[in-house]
Amino acid sequence: MVLNNCENRTEALLQFIEESPSVFHAVESIKKRLLSAGYAELFEAGEWELSSGGRYFVTRNDSSIAAFAIPEDNAQEGEKNSLANVKGFHIAAAHSDSPSFKIKENPEMKTDGQYVRLNTEKYGGMIMSTWLDRTLSVAGRVVCRQDGRLVSRLVNVDRDMLVIPNLAIHMNRDVNQGMEYNAQSDMLPLYGEAGGEKGFMETIAEAAGVEQEEILAHDLFLYVREKGRVIGGSGEFILSPRLDDLQCAFAAATAMIESTPKDYINICVVFDNEEIGSSTRQGADSTFLVDVMARIQEAFGKPDGWLRQKIADSFLISADNAHAIHPNHPEKADPVNRPVLNGGIVMKYHGSQRYATDALTAAEIKELCREADVPVQIYTNRSDIAGGLTLGNISVNHVSVPTADIGLPQLAMHSALETAGSRDTAYAVRMFKTFYDK
């Protein structure tokens, strides 16, 4: 059977998520796709030689990535590489991280001389109970000393290795009446038996292809081993880890690769650390995006005022998944604005500007979706339920462009496994592609 476009996009999304058990793997996966599409890698510490019609990307901390494409220059002869016809920037932003458990230093902990557990801490605001009794493993990066240099290596222990076991109901009779989980005592993963033949860091070194004594430091996280899959009576839904926000990151990066810029410089930026507030050097509250834009200005020899002028005619779509109405708890949704799975792009509003959408930027998104022939729906919180922050208003602290916050509808946000619509990824790619091709 020939897959239709929605099925193709869903299949590609699930493959991308499987390749991305950590933020470092997600960025590496995007890098490979960009390189295959002819993008050239730049480095923040190096010189940037850019040309009209060029396609480039740069990473920061191996966990954030910004790709950009320059329009072909239609200026008069003698004005090549002048960006004379560029009106501004079309920017899409998503994030690479998801809630998880980070492995602490000196991770092995023995219990009664019998078991070895790993010492972990929370990363982001996950639904902790969803991590119990699941097959888990570890992925991330290690930094090693090799040949007198410090080298970063990706690591993924690609096998079923860990579990966080529940306490039997016989020992906690009230568990179904509500349970408050303690991250230090209830949520530590079981690694093996005390005196086992292979220690945890030896396992990590083996997976990274290095010697254990070469490892100086690590950024390692638990991840759920279940693969994403299509479910539902007619395949309407996706059940997968890390949909928030790899679904939007995938859609934006895919559209970027498939688009050709015309009057605007296209940028796709995927930030790290959204789940913990974005206030890191690779987060949305860093200078990463504005640094990239300033480097473009410098590479083309533009004066200081050029960037400020172009920012005034630019647009940013902040893409981070949104809450769909819950089938078992419809009362938790706003009485009127109630997004559904497979209902298309969700435009997010908040009266206190936790989301950056306003009347002007909302109208732009509605027109964009109309041009792309993509359905659009509205999300607002119930007035008595506080919502979370996302990328939009954080990013515009550094690049003050008109911004709309959008997302794709999903259920069980921040669960170990989340549910989304199997048609919505294709809608998002189409919308982003229309945005980049304008």
NORWO-V397198 format. One line per field, one symbol per residue. phi: phi as a letter, one per 40 degrees, with the letter a starting at -180 (. if undefined). psi: psi as a letter, one per 30 degrees, with the letter a starting at -180 (. if undefined). A space follows every 50 residues. Layout:
BEGIN
phi->???
psi->???
END
This chain:
BEGIN
phi->.cccccccccdccccccccbcaccccccccdccccccgcbcbbccbcbbb adgcbaaabbggbbabbabccccbccdgbdfcfcbccibbbbbbbccbda bccccfccbcbfgbbbbbcbacbgbcccccccfbcbabaiabbbcbfgbc bcbcaaccacbbabcccdccbaccdcchbccbccbcbccccaccgccbcc ccccccccgbcdcccbaabbbcaccdccacbhdbgcbbbacgccbccccc cccccdccbbcbbbccbbbbccgccbhgcbcbcccbcdccccccccdccc gccdccccccdcbbabbcbadbccccccbccccdcbcbcbcgcgcbcbba ccgcbccbccccccccccccccfbcbbbbbcdcbbccccacdcccccbbc bdbbcbabcabfdgccbbbaccccccdccccccccccc
psi->kkkleeeeeeeeeeeeeefifleeeeeeeeeeeeefggkkklkeflkjjl lkflkllklkggflkkklkklkkgllkfgkgfgfgkfbkjkkkalfllka kkkllifkkkjggelklkjllkjliljefffkhlklaklblkkljkhglk kkkkkjjiljelkjklkkfffifgefgkkjkkffefgkkkeakkglfkle feeeeeefhlkeffkelljkkklkfkkklkaleghflkjllgejgfeeee eeeeeeegljkdfkkkkjkjllgefgfghlfglfgageeeeeeeeeeefg hklefeeeeeefhlkkjjjkllklkkefiffflkfejillkggakkkklk eghfkfkaeeeeeeeeeeeeefhkkklkkklkfgkklllafdfeeffeji lkkkklakkllhkgleklklkfffeeeeeeeeeeeff.
END
